[in-house]
Amino acid sequence: MAALPVDAVTQRLSLQGKVALVTGASSGIGAGTAILFARLGVKLALNGRNVENLTKVGKACEEGGECLPLLLPGDLTDEATVEKVVEETLNHYGRLDVLVNSAGILHMGTIETTSMEHFDQVMNVNVRSVYNLTRLAVPHLIQSQGSIVNVSSVNGQRSFPGVVAYCMSKSALDQFTRCLALDLAPKKVRVNAVCPGVIVTDIHKRAGLSEGDYAEFLNKCKVTHALGRPGQVDEVAQAIAFLASDAASFITGVTLPVDGGRHAMCPR
């Protein structure tokens, strides 16, 4: 079989002109994905809870991209907000090609220390809101034969002490990814997930780690990750961009580790 010309390969990797809705875009992986997508010529609708941070990300996207992103702040655990985000995206752009579900929270605790309130909070943000938003977006993604990329975690594939609700939520997201991929494959919508290891963001500090504890946690990545370091946001964003692009046209139902080999580690 003849190899594709370079121009054809580049075109398949391109996201130029596609419309993407990115959640969790006010920080971390969601913000990094939004900024990368802007540089790749994507027309963006961005959701996040922190209005100030979301505005800063929007400005960075505007400076690095070709068009002004649509900012849709709000809490996706509120069903009216979810409906508004989808409606305003469609009203503004007229279509939707890519959905990136990056919104998520981390709660640290065991079965003895995780209250039902904390459990519900984690599951509502990490699972229920993702289901609801995706449910409303799917009819439009079917029309565009688009793609969905969920941001899961190595915690969905491997078990760790002290983060029981978070691990459960990410396992649920992995299964959601695979089931949705099978449901939507006949309609030419691809569904995949990235499963990061430790990535340098604020999520662990927001969950309660002090600066000193967080520095120690990152240093421990030398032994917990095969590549000997934590990952960077852009390394995950690039994997998301690949899965969203036509270069991944024969990939669906994948939960892709982006974790420096952590998923393959077996402590001795």
LINJO-V831393 format. One record per backbone hydrogen bond with DSSP energy under -0.5 kcal/mol. NH is the residue of the N-H (numbers start at 1). CO is the residue of the C=O. E is the energy in kcal/mol with one decimal. If there is no record, write none. Layout:
# LINJO-V831393
NH_CO_E, NH_CO_E
This chain:
# LINJO-V831393
9_5_-2.0, 10_6_-2.6, 11_7_-2.1, 12_8_-1.9, 13_9_-1.6, 14_10_-0.8, 14_11_-0.6, 15_40_-0.5, 17_41_-2.7, 18_15_-2.2, 20_18_-0.5, 20_43_-2.6, 21_98_-2.6, 22_20_-0.6, 22_45_-2.6, 23_21_-0.5, 23_100_-2.5, 25_47_-3.1, 27_24_-1.0, 30_27_-0.7, 31_24_-0.5, 31_27_-1.5, 32_28_-2.4, 33_29_-2.5, 34_30_-2.2, 35_31_-2.2, 36_32_-2.1, 37_33_-3.0, 38_34_-2.2, 39_35_-1.7, 40_36_-1.4, 41_38_-1.5, 42_37_-2.4, 43_18_-3.2, 44_42_-0.6, 45_20_-2.4, 46_70_-3.2, 47_22_-2.6, 51_49_-1.0, 54_50_-2.7, 55_51_-2.2, 56_52_-1.7, 57_53_-2.5, 58_54_-2.6, 59_55_-2.0, 60_56_-2.2, 61_57_-2.5, 62_58_-2.3, 63_59_-2.3, 64_60_-1.8, 65_61_-1.7, 70_44_-2.9, 71_69_-0.6, 72_46_-3.6, 72_70_-0.5, 74_48_-1.9, 76_74_-0.6, 78_75_-1.8, 79_77_-0.6, 82_78_-1.8, 83_79_-2.2, 84_80_-2.1, 85_81_-2.6, 86_82_-1.9, 87_83_-2.6, 88_84_-2.9, 89_85_-1.7, 90_86_-2.3, 91_87_-2.7, 92_88_-2.0, 93_89_-2.6, 94_90_-1.9, 97_19_-2.3, 98_19_-2.1, 99_147_-2.0, 100_21_-3.0, 101_99_-0.6, 101_149_-1.8, 102_100_-1.2, 109_162_-2.5, 113_110_-0.7, 114_110_-1.8, 115_113_-0.8, 119_115_-2.6, 120_116_-2.8, 121_117_-1.9, 122_118_-2.3, 123_119_-2.5, 124_120_-2.7, 125_121_-2.0, 126_122_-2.9, 127_123_-1.7, 128_123_-2.6, 129_124_-2.4, 131_127_-2.6, 132_128_-2.5, 133_129_-2.6, 134_130_-2.4, 135_131_-2.6, 136_132_-1.8, 137_133_-1.8, 138_134_-2.4, 139_135_-0.5, 140_137_-1.0, 141_137_-1.8, 142_138_-2.5, 143_139_-1.3, 144_140_-1.5, 145_141_-0.9, 146_141_-2.5, 147_97_-2.2, 148_190_-2.5, 149_99_-2.7, 150_192_-2.6, 151_101_-2.6, 152_150_-0.9, 152_194_-2.9, 154_196_-2.7, 156_153_-1.9, 157_154_-1.4, 158_154_-2.6, 163_160_-0.8, 164_109_-1.7, 166_107_-0.5, 167_163_-2.7, 168_164_-2.2, 169_165_-2.3, 170_166_-2.1, 171_167_-2.1, 172_168_-2.1, 173_169_-1.8, 174_170_-2.0, 175_171_-2.1, 176_172_-2.5, 177_173_-2.2, 178_174_-2.0, 179_175_-2.8, 180_176_-2.7, 181_177_-2.0, 182_178_-1.7, 183_179_-2.3, 184_180_-2.5, 185_181_-1.2, 186_182_-0.5, 187_184_-1.2, 188_185_-2.0, 189_184_-1.8, 190_146_-1.6, 190_188_-0.5, 192_148_-2.5, 193_254_-2.8, 194_150_-2.4, 195_256_-3.3, 196_194_-0.5, 197_258_-1.4, 199_197_-0.5, 200_231_-2.4, 201_199_-1.3, 206_202_-2.6, 207_203_-1.2, 208_205_-1.2, 209_204_-2.1, 214_210_-2.7, 215_211_-2.2, 216_212_-2.1, 217_213_-2.3, 218_214_-2.5, 219_215_-2.1, 220_216_-1.7, 221_218_-1.3, 222_219_-1.6, 223_220_-2.0, 224_220_-1.7, 225_221_-1.8, 227_260_-2.0, 228_225_-2.4, 231_198_-3.2, 235_232_-1.0, 236_232_-1.1, 236_233_-0.7, 237_233_-2.5, 238_234_-2.2, 239_235_-0.9, 240_236_-2.2, 241_237_-2.5, 242_238_-2.0, 243_239_-2.3, 244_240_-2.0, 245_241_-1.1, 245_242_-0.8, 246_12_-0.8, 246_14_-0.5, 247_12_-1.5, 248_245_-1.5, 249_246_-1.6, 251_248_-2.1, 252_250_-0.5, 253_191_-3.3, 256_193_-3.1, 256_254_-0.7, 257_255_-0.6, 258_195_-1.8, 262_259_-1.7, 264_261_-1.2, 265_262_-1.5
